[in-house]
Amino acid sequence: MLVYLVKRLLLMAPMLVGITLVSFVVIHLAPGTPVEMQTTLNPKVSLEAQKRLQELYGLDQPLLVQYGQWLKRVVRLDFGRSFSPDRRPVWDKIRERLGITISLNLLSLFIILAVAIPLGVLSACRPHSWFDRATTVLVFFGFAMPTFWLALLLIMFFGVYLDWLPVSGLTSLNFPRFSLWQKIQDLAAHITLPVLVAAFGGLAGMSRYMRGTMLEVIRQDYITTARAKGLSERTVIFKHALRNALLPVITILGLSVPGLIGGSVIFESIFAIPGMGQLFFGAVMARDYPLVMGELVIGAVLTLLGNLLADVGYALVDPRIRTG
């Protein structure tokens, strides 16, 4: 098991370098430069001032030279300074918002697993029943509904018509004056809609994957043998079938991490949540290259760690992986 983990960790380094290289080239191919974004609407800015800005940002050098200099800084865990007027360090900006995005994504992931796995198992144990048909309709509904449209519907229904939940931000304006219990209630009310929106799409897909793998497993010969031994249906399903049915789901769970992180751009922008998604959107619009690359590196690291955790979970569930 230890050798398996070491091999996976060693493979992460070249993968991360490749991801950063492709990302660095792609963002520089986008139309518009940071200098143009800051000076186009200001007629008083001269060509000489634009040239000085390019030299200040290091944009006058060849692209590979810029990438090499950026990579040297990143190795020292220095993401540079933002191109925004405040010129703050990139890591300081990311650190302020990283915890919010990770917390929301972990909550949505917990909801996905807590609901999708039992839903998939029950649907597989009762195929073609009214419960299975109802969940199938719900799943197709979840697949077809765009995330931003669902968010707007929830805002209109729960925030405008019923006035039950707040529709923006993480806390109320008078949050510091609340008691501890009031702060918990206020925070829970603010994150309810964003977490539900983030979990809805993943819940639909994960429950179908769980149903499909569970159906395949319960048709195997060893399940028939377990039933023939007189074991209870609960023992057959949850002790023998579920463990093997979780293998593909664990792999899909690791691959779903990038989708959760990328989806945060949508719901954080809609609900005005000060997380990495909202910060990333603003950085892309301003062509703030250091901030964009810093967020892409953090996202890539989290994605690779998610895949690593999926591989570790796969190895823990299936002994053939860690002994092979």
BADOFI-120708 format. One record per residue (C-alpha): x, y, z; residue number from 1. Coordinates in steps of 0.05 Angstrom, whole numbers, plus 5000, padded with zeros to 4 digits. Layout:
<lobas>
+------+------+------+-------+
|    X |    Y |    Z | marba |
+------+------+------+-------+
|    X |    Y |    Z |   NUM |
...
+------+------+------+-------+
</lobas>
This chain:
<lobas>
+------+------+------+-------+
|    X |    Y |    Z | marba |
+------+------+------+-------+
| 5000 | 5000 | 5000 |     1 |
| 5057 | 5048 | 5017 |     2 |
| 5091 | 5035 | 4950 |     3 |
| 5026 | 5047 | 4914 |     4 |
| 5018 | 5115 | 4949 |     5 |
| 5089 | 5136 | 4934 |     6 |
| 5080 | 5120 | 4860 |     7 |
| 5016 | 5161 | 4857 |     8 |
| 5049 | 5220 | 4892 |     9 |
| 5109 | 5219 | 4845 |    10 |
| 5062 | 5220 | 4785 |    11 |
| 5027 | 5282 | 4811 |    12 |
| 5087 | 5328 | 4801 |    13 |
| 5094 | 5322 | 4725 |    14 |
| 5018 | 5323 | 4718 |    15 |
| 5015 | 5389 | 4756 |    16 |
| 5071 | 5420 | 4714 |    17 |
| 5034 | 5399 | 4650 |    18 |
| 4969 | 5428 | 4675 |    19 |
| 5001 | 5495 | 4693 |    20 |
| 5037 | 5499 | 4626 |    21 |
| 4974 | 5488 | 4586 |    22 |
| 4935 | 5536 | 4630 |    23 |
| 4989 | 5590 | 4625 |    24 |
| 4988 | 5587 | 4549 |    25 |
| 4913 | 5586 | 4544 |    26 |
| 4900 | 5647 | 4587 |    27 |
| 4951 | 5687 | 4548 |    28 |
| 4916 | 5668 | 4483 |    29 |
| 4851 | 5701 | 4508 |    30 |
| 4837 | 5768 | 4474 |    31 |
| 4857 | 5828 | 4514 |    32 |
| 4916 | 5839 | 4561 |    33 |
| 4918 | 5866 | 4632 |    34 |
| 4947 | 5931 | 4605 |    35 |
| 4891 | 5939 | 4555 |    36 |
| 4838 | 5924 | 4608 |    37 |
| 4866 | 5979 | 4653 |    38 |
| 4880 | 6032 | 4601 |    39 |
| 4831 | 6024 | 4543 |    40 |
| 4776 | 6067 | 4575 |    41 |
| 4826 | 6120 | 4598 |    42 |
| 4843 | 6167 | 4540 |    43 |
| 4897 | 6202 | 4582 |    44 |
| 4942 | 6140 | 4584 |    45 |
| 4999 | 6147 | 4534 |    46 |
| 5034 | 6092 | 4496 |    47 |
| 5096 | 6103 | 4539 |    48 |
| 5054 | 6090 | 4602 |    49 |
| 5026 | 6027 | 4571 |    50 |
| 5097 | 6004 | 4555 |    51 |
| 5119 | 6016 | 4627 |    52 |
| 5060 | 5976 | 4652 |    53 |
| 5080 | 5918 | 4607 |    54 |
| 5151 | 5921 | 4634 |    55 |
| 5125 | 5925 | 4706 |    56 |
| 5082 | 5863 | 4696 |    57 |
| 5136 | 5826 | 4656 |    58 |
| 5092 | 5820 | 4595 |    59 |
| 5146 | 5846 | 4548 |    60 |
| 5184 | 5781 | 4553 |    61 |
| 5173 | 5717 | 4512 |    62 |
| 5117 | 5672 | 4537 |    63 |
| 5163 | 5614 | 4557 |    64 |
| 5208 | 5662 | 4596 |    65 |
| 5147 | 5688 | 4633 |    66 |
| 5126 | 5616 | 4649 |    67 |
| 5195 | 5598 | 4673 |    68 |
| 5198 | 5658 | 4720 |    69 |
| 5128 | 5643 | 4745 |    70 |
| 5146 | 5569 | 4757 |    71 |
| 5208 | 5588 | 4797 |    72 |
| 5165 | 5631 | 4842 |    73 |
| 5112 | 5577 | 4851 |    74 |
| 5165 | 5526 | 4872 |    75 |
| 5181 | 5574 | 4929 |    76 |
| 5105 | 5578 | 4943 |    77 |
| 5104 | 5650 | 4917 |    78 |
| 5046 | 5663 | 4870 |    79 |
| 5067 | 5735 | 4858 |    80 |
| 5025 | 5798 | 4864 |    81 |
| 4958 | 5812 | 4833 |    82 |
| 4954 | 5859 | 4773 |    83 |
| 4895 | 5895 | 4806 |    84 |
| 4906 | 5965 | 4833 |    85 |
| 4915 | 5941 | 4904 |    86 |
| 4975 | 5898 | 4882 |    87 |
| 4963 | 5850 | 4940 |    88 |
| 4998 | 5782 | 4941 |    89 |
| 4958 | 5729 | 4904 |    90 |
| 4963 | 5679 | 4961 |    91 |
| 4932 | 5729 | 5010 |    92 |
| 4872 | 5738 | 4964 |    93 |
| 4863 | 5663 | 4954 |    94 |
| 4873 | 5647 | 5028 |    95 |
| 4816 | 5693 | 5048 |    96 |
| 4767 | 5656 | 5004 |    97 |
| 4794 | 5585 | 4998 |    98 |
| 4762 | 5561 | 5063 |    99 |
| 4693 | 5586 | 5041 |   100 |
| 4694 | 5548 | 4975 |   101 |
| 4722 | 5484 | 5005 |   102 |
| 4671 | 5485 | 5061 |   103 |
| 4612 | 5495 | 5014 |   104 |
| 4637 | 5440 | 4967 |   105 |
| 4648 | 5392 | 5024 |   106 |
| 4578 | 5404 | 5049 |   107 |
| 4549 | 5393 | 4980 |   108 |
| 4591 | 5330 | 4972 |   109 |
| 4566 | 5304 | 5039 |   110 |
| 4494 | 5315 | 5017 |   111 |
| 4508 | 5280 | 4951 |   112 |
| 4536 | 5218 | 4985 |   113 |
| 4485 | 5217 | 5041 |   114 |
| 4426 | 5219 | 4993 |   115 |
| 4452 | 5188 | 4928 |   116 |
| 4479 | 5122 | 4957 |   117 |
| 4415 | 5102 | 4994 |   118 |
| 4373 | 5127 | 4936 |   119 |
| 4412 | 5085 | 4886 |   120 |
| 4411 | 5023 | 4930 |   121 |
| 4336 | 5027 | 4942 |   122 |
| 4323 | 5037 | 4868 |   123 |
| 4366 | 4977 | 4850 |   124 |
| 4333 | 4933 | 4902 |   125 |
| 4264 | 4952 | 4875 |   126 |
| 4273 | 4959 | 4800 |   127 |
| 4214 | 4984 | 4759 |   128 |
| 4174 | 5000 | 4822 |   129 |
| 4139 | 5066 | 4832 |   130 |
| 4198 | 5089 | 4875 |   131 |
| 4248 | 5072 | 4820 |   132 |
| 4206 | 5107 | 4767 |   133 |
| 4197 | 5169 | 4810 |   134 |
| 4271 | 5174 | 4824 |   135 |
| 4287 | 5164 | 4751 |   136 |
| 4242 | 5222 | 4732 |   137 |
| 4275 | 5265 | 4786 |   138 |
| 4344 | 5247 | 4761 |   139 |
| 4329 | 5264 | 4689 |   140 |
| 4299 | 5329 | 4714 |   141 |
| 4363 | 5343 | 4751 |   142 |
| 4406 | 5327 | 4691 |   143 |
| 4366 | 5372 | 4645 |   144 |
| 4360 | 5433 | 4690 |   145 |
| 4416 | 5484 | 4683 |   146 |
| 4448 | 5504 | 4749 |   147 |
| 4440 | 5578 | 4740 |   148 |
| 4366 | 5571 | 4723 |   149 |
| 4353 | 5527 | 4784 |   150 |
| 4388 | 5579 | 4827 |   151 |
| 4345 | 5635 | 4800 |   152 |
| 4281 | 5594 | 4812 |   153 |
| 4301 | 5579 | 4884 |   154 |
| 4317 | 5653 | 4895 |   155 |
| 4249 | 5674 | 4869 |   156 |
| 4210 | 5621 | 4907 |   157 |
| 4245 | 5618 | 4975 |   158 |
| 4276 | 5688 | 4976 |   159 |
| 4224 | 5732 | 4941 |   160 |
| 4155 | 5699 | 4945 |   161 |
| 4161 | 5662 | 5012 |   162 |
| 4216 | 5706 | 5042 |   163 |
| 4243 | 5646 | 5081 |   164 |
| 4317 | 5648 | 5062 |   165 |
| 4367 | 5703 | 5045 |   166 |
| 4390 | 5704 | 4973 |   167 |
| 4460 | 5734 | 4976 |   168 |
| 4523 | 5735 | 5018 |   169 |
| 4544 | 5691 | 5076 |   170 |
| 4519 | 5732 | 5134 |   171 |
| 4471 | 5788 | 5151 |   172 |
| 4494 | 5860 | 5161 |   173 |
| 4484 | 5857 | 5237 |   174 |
| 4518 | 5789 | 5243 |   175 |
| 4572 | 5812 | 5294 |   176 |
| 4517 | 5832 | 5343 |   177 |
| 4483 | 5764 | 5341 |   178 |
| 4490 | 5712 | 5396 |   179 |
| 4526 | 5646 | 5380 |   180 |
| 4461 | 5609 | 5365 |   181 |
| 4435 | 5666 | 5322 |   182 |
| 4501 | 5667 | 5283 |   183 |
| 4494 | 5592 | 5269 |   184 |
| 4423 | 5602 | 5246 |   185 |
| 4441 | 5661 | 5203 |   186 |
| 4499 | 5625 | 5170 |   187 |
| 4458 | 5562 | 5158 |   188 |
| 4403 | 5603 | 5126 |   189 |
| 4452 | 5638 | 5079 |   190 |
| 4486 | 5574 | 5055 |   191 |
| 4424 | 5531 | 5046 |   192 |
| 4407 | 5553 | 4975 |   193 |
| 4480 | 5553 | 4949 |   194 |
| 4493 | 5483 | 4977 |   195 |
| 4428 | 5455 | 4949 |   196 |
| 4444 | 5484 | 4881 |   197 |
| 4515 | 5456 | 4883 |   198 |
| 4491 | 5387 | 4905 |   199 |
| 4430 | 5378 | 4859 |   200 |
| 4467 | 5361 | 4794 |   201 |
| 4517 | 5315 | 4828 |   202 |
| 4462 | 5281 | 4867 |   203 |
| 4426 | 5263 | 4802 |   204 |
| 4487 | 5232 | 4770 |   205 |
| 4514 | 5196 | 4831 |   206 |
| 4447 | 5162 | 4847 |   207 |
| 4443 | 5134 | 4775 |   208 |
| 4514 | 5109 | 4779 |   209 |
| 4499 | 5076 | 4845 |   210 |
| 4436 | 5044 | 4818 |   211 |
| 4471 | 5017 | 4756 |   212 |
| 4530 | 4986 | 4794 |   213 |
| 4484 | 4958 | 4847 |   214 |
| 4440 | 4925 | 4795 |   215 |
| 4501 | 4893 | 4764 |   216 |
| 4528 | 4868 | 4830 |   217 |
| 4463 | 4837 | 4857 |   218 |
| 4458 | 4794 | 4794 |   219 |
| 4526 | 4761 | 4808 |   220 |
| 4531 | 4688 | 4828 |   221 |
| 4560 | 4701 | 4896 |   222 |
| 4499 | 4742 | 4915 |   223 |
| 4455 | 4684 | 4895 |   224 |
| 4499 | 4638 | 4937 |   225 |
| 4494 | 4685 | 4997 |   226 |
| 4418 | 4684 | 4992 |   227 |
| 4418 | 4609 | 4985 |   228 |
| 4457 | 4604 | 5051 |   229 |
| 4398 | 4636 | 5086 |   230 |
| 4428 | 4703 | 5099 |   231 |
| 4380 | 4760 | 5110 |   232 |
| 4367 | 4808 | 5052 |   233 |
| 4396 | 4865 | 5093 |   234 |
| 4461 | 4827 | 5104 |   235 |
| 4465 | 4807 | 5030 |   236 |
| 4454 | 4878 | 5006 |   237 |
| 4495 | 4919 | 5055 |   238 |
| 4551 | 4871 | 5073 |   239 |
| 4563 | 4834 | 5008 |   240 |
| 4535 | 4874 | 4950 |   241 |
| 4544 | 4946 | 4972 |   242 |
| 4620 | 4941 | 4983 |   243 |
| 4632 | 4917 | 4912 |   244 |
| 4582 | 4966 | 4883 |   245 |
| 4620 | 5024 | 4913 |   246 |
| 4682 | 5012 | 4871 |   247 |
| 4660 | 5050 | 4809 |   248 |
| 4626 | 5103 | 4852 |   249 |
| 4691 | 5118 | 4888 |   250 |
| 4726 | 5129 | 4822 |   251 |
| 4670 | 5175 | 4797 |   252 |
| 4672 | 5212 | 4864 |   253 |
| 4745 | 5230 | 4853 |   254 |
| 4730 | 5254 | 4782 |   255 |
| 4672 | 5296 | 4807 |   256 |
| 4717 | 5341 | 4848 |   257 |
| 4736 | 5386 | 4788 |   258 |
| 4662 | 5394 | 4771 |   259 |
| 4646 | 5416 | 4842 |   260 |
| 4703 | 5467 | 4843 |   261 |
| 4685 | 5492 | 4773 |   262 |
| 4612 | 5496 | 4790 |   263 |
| 4627 | 5543 | 4848 |   264 |
| 4639 | 5598 | 4798 |   265 |
| 4566 | 5596 | 4779 |   266 |
| 4532 | 5593 | 4847 |   267 |
| 4582 | 5639 | 4881 |   268 |
| 4570 | 5692 | 4828 |   269 |
| 4494 | 5685 | 4831 |   270 |
| 4490 | 5684 | 4908 |   271 |
| 4546 | 5737 | 4917 |   272 |
| 4588 | 5690 | 4960 |   273 |
| 4659 | 5715 | 4970 |   274 |
| 4693 | 5650 | 4950 |   275 |
| 4744 | 5627 | 4900 |   276 |
| 4693 | 5622 | 4844 |   277 |
| 4673 | 5695 | 4848 |   278 |
| 4747 | 5715 | 4855 |   279 |
| 4765 | 5673 | 4794 |   280 |
| 4710 | 5703 | 4752 |   281 |
| 4733 | 5774 | 4768 |   282 |
| 4806 | 5755 | 4754 |   283 |
| 4789 | 5726 | 4686 |   284 |
| 4749 | 5787 | 4666 |   285 |
| 4807 | 5833 | 4687 |   286 |
| 4860 | 5787 | 4656 |   287 |
| 4895 | 5784 | 4723 |   288 |
| 4944 | 5730 | 4702 |   289 |
| 4978 | 5717 | 4769 |   290 |
| 4911 | 5711 | 4805 |   291 |
| 4882 | 5666 | 4751 |   292 |
| 4943 | 5621 | 4752 |   293 |
| 4943 | 5619 | 4828 |   294 |
| 4871 | 5596 | 4829 |   295 |
| 4884 | 5545 | 4774 |   296 |
| 4942 | 5516 | 4812 |   297 |
| 4900 | 5510 | 4876 |   298 |
| 4844 | 5478 | 4835 |   299 |
| 4892 | 5430 | 4801 |   300 |
| 4923 | 5410 | 4868 |   301 |
| 4854 | 5397 | 4898 |   302 |
| 4833 | 5358 | 4837 |   303 |
| 4896 | 5314 | 4839 |   304 |
| 4886 | 5303 | 4914 |   305 |
| 4814 | 5284 | 4900 |   306 |
| 4837 | 5233 | 4849 |   307 |
| 4889 | 5207 | 4898 |   308 |
| 4837 | 5199 | 4952 |   309 |
| 4793 | 5162 | 4902 |   310 |
| 4851 | 5115 | 4885 |   311 |
| 4866 | 5104 | 4959 |   312 |
| 4793 | 5089 | 4973 |   313 |
| 4791 | 5042 | 4914 |   314 |
| 4852 | 5006 | 4942 |   315 |
| 4822 | 5001 | 5011 |   316 |
| 4757 | 4971 | 4984 |   317 |
| 4790 | 4925 | 4933 |   318 |
| 4851 | 4886 | 4962 |   319 |
| 4874 | 4868 | 4891 |   320 |
| 4894 | 4940 | 4879 |   321 |
| 4940 | 4948 | 4939 |   322 |
| 4971 | 4878 | 4932 |   323 |
| 4980 | 4879 | 4857 |   324 |
+------+------+------+-------+
</lobas>
